[in-house]
Amino acid sequence: MAPLPLDTEYLFTMDIAVGVPQAVSEGLRVVPVVGGTVHGPALTGEVVGGASADWLRLEPDGTAHMDVRLTIRAASGALVYVHYTGIRTGPAEVLARLGAGEAVPPSDYYFRVAIRFETGDATLAWMNRVLAIGVGQRPPAGPRYDVYAVR
């Protein structure tokens, strides 16, 4: 039996603004999400700062494991809860450059996240029923994700 195809549909690009990380332990940082933007064919809006953060786990080699919870306020005013987990990894020298805040081409490292949404808004209810994948990059200004629904 042949494997089934994996179809995706581009939803939006999300740019995240982050605050100063809080070191909880050697391997755990809580990184506040202070804002951001969402723009694309399926959703446009803003990332709401405040109670949003990334509970970021770091391995000794620099590999990062994201655990992010945030809220998007759509252009319509509707709220969308977003939870994603993921991994950013690559060669040690590339991860060191990212850790130092340098601009590194996204093709030099692996950065993917799995995303779930929740909303009570009827026009966005389709988001409650999809799993999305984000292809990430880490420019100096903050994380950026191109987000795709897995169909």
WOKAFEN-V995856 format. One record per residue. RES is the residue in one small letter. SS is DSSP state (a for helix, b for strand, c for the rest). PHI is phi as a letter, one per 30 degrees, with the letter a starting at -180 (999 if undefined). OMEGA is omega in whole degrees, 0 to 359 (none if undefined). Layout:
BEGIN
res->RES ss->SS phi->PHI omega->OMEGA
res->RES ss->SS phi->PHI omega->OMEGA
END
This chain:
BEGIN
res->m ss->c phi->999 omega->181
res->a ss->c phi->d omega->177
res->p ss->c phi->d omega->178
res->l ss->c phi->d omega->180
res->p ss->c phi->d omega->175
res->l ss->c phi->c omega->181
res->d ss->c phi->c omega->178
res->t ss->b phi->b omega->177
res->e ss->b phi->b omega->178
res->y ss->b phi->d omega->180
res->l ss->b phi->c omega->184
res->f ss->b phi->a omega->171
res->t ss->b phi->c omega->181
res->m ss->b phi->b omega->175
res->d ss->b phi->c omega->184
res->i ss->b phi->c omega->172
res->a ss->b phi->c omega->183
res->v ss->b phi->c omega->177
res->g ss->c phi->c omega->182
res->v ss->c phi->d omega->179
res->p ss->c phi->d omega->176
res->q ss->b phi->c omega->180
res->a ss->b phi->d omega->178
res->v ss->b phi->d omega->177
res->s ss->b phi->a omega->180
res->e ss->c phi->e omega->184
res->g ss->c phi->c omega->183
res->l ss->b phi->b omega->174
res->r ss->b phi->b omega->172
res->v ss->b phi->c omega->184
res->v ss->b phi->c omega->180
res->p ss->b phi->d omega->172
res->v ss->b phi->c omega->186
res->v ss->b phi->c omega->178
res->g ss->b phi->l omega->178
res->g ss->b phi->k omega->181
res->t ss->b phi->b omega->176
res->v ss->b phi->b omega->178
res->h ss->b phi->b omega->179
res->g ss->c phi->l omega->184
res->p ss->c phi->d omega->183
res->a ss->c phi->c omega->184
res->l ss->c phi->a omega->173
res->t ss->c phi->b omega->180
res->g ss->b phi->l omega->182
res->e ss->b phi->b omega->173
res->v ss->b phi->d omega->182
res->v ss->b phi->d omega->176
res->g ss->b phi->d omega->177
res->g ss->b phi->j omega->184
res->a ss->b phi->d omega->181
res->s ss->b phi->c omega->180
res->a ss->b phi->a omega->173
res->d ss->b phi->c omega->174
res->w ss->b phi->c omega->191
res->l ss->b phi->c omega->176
res->r ss->b phi->c omega->181
res->l ss->b phi->c omega->174
res->e ss->c phi->d omega->180
res->p ss->c phi->e omega->181
res->d ss->c phi->d omega->179
res->g ss->c phi->j omega->176
res->t ss->c phi->d omega->182
res->a ss->b phi->c omega->176
res->h ss->b phi->c omega->182
res->m ss->b phi->d omega->171
res->d ss->b phi->b omega->191
res->v ss->b phi->c omega->172
res->r ss->b phi->b omega->180
res->l ss->b phi->a omega->179
res->t ss->b phi->b omega->174
res->i ss->b phi->c omega->170
res->r ss->b phi->c omega->181
res->a ss->b phi->d omega->178
res->a ss->c phi->e omega->178
res->s ss->c phi->d omega->184
res->g ss->c phi->j omega->180
res->a ss->c phi->d omega->178
res->l ss->b phi->c omega->178
res->v ss->b phi->b omega->174
res->y ss->b phi->d omega->181
res->v ss->b phi->b omega->174
res->h ss->b phi->b omega->176
res->y ss->b phi->b omega->174
res->t ss->b phi->b omega->180
res->g ss->b phi->a omega->183
res->i ss->b phi->b omega->172
res->r ss->b phi->b omega->182
res->t ss->b phi->b omega->179
res->g ss->b phi->l omega->178
res->p ss->c phi->e omega->184
res->a ss->a phi->e omega->182
res->e ss->a phi->d omega->178
res->v ss->a phi->d omega->179
res->l ss->a phi->d omega->177
res->a ss->a phi->d omega->178
res->r ss->a phi->d omega->176
res->l ss->a phi->d omega->179
res->g ss->a phi->d omega->178
res->a ss->c phi->d omega->178
res->g ss->c phi->i omega->180
res->e ss->c phi->d omega->172
res->a ss->c phi->d omega->181
res->v ss->c phi->b omega->178
res->p ss->c phi->e omega->181
res->p ss->a phi->e omega->180
res->s ss->a phi->d omega->181
res->d ss->a phi->d omega->181
res->y ss->b phi->b omega->179
res->y ss->b phi->c omega->182
res->f ss->b phi->b omega->181
res->r ss->b phi->b omega->178
res->v ss->b phi->b omega->174
res->a ss->b phi->c omega->191
res->i ss->b phi->b omega->170
res->r ss->b phi->b omega->181
res->f ss->b phi->b omega->172
res->e ss->b phi->b omega->177
res->t ss->c phi->a omega->174
res->g ss->c phi->c omega->182
res->d ss->c phi->d omega->184
res->a ss->a phi->d omega->182
res->t ss->a phi->d omega->179
res->l ss->a phi->c omega->183
res->a ss->a phi->e omega->177
res->w ss->a phi->e omega->181
res->m ss->a phi->d omega->178
res->n ss->a phi->d omega->188
res->r ss->a phi->c omega->177
res->v ss->c phi->b omega->168
res->l ss->b phi->c omega->181
res->a ss->b phi->c omega->177
res->i ss->b phi->b omega->176
res->g ss->b phi->c omega->173
res->v ss->b phi->c omega->189
res->g ss->b phi->c omega->169
res->q ss->b phi->b omega->185
res->r ss->b phi->b omega->173
res->p ss->b phi->d omega->182
res->p ss->c phi->e omega->182
res->a ss->c phi->d omega->181
res->g ss->b phi->k omega->183
res->p ss->b phi->d omega->175
res->r ss->b phi->b omega->180
res->y ss->b phi->b omega->166
res->d ss->b phi->c omega->191
res->v ss->b phi->c omega->182
res->y ss->b phi->b omega->171
res->a ss->b phi->d omega->173
res->v ss->b phi->d omega->185
res->r ss->c phi->c omega->none
END
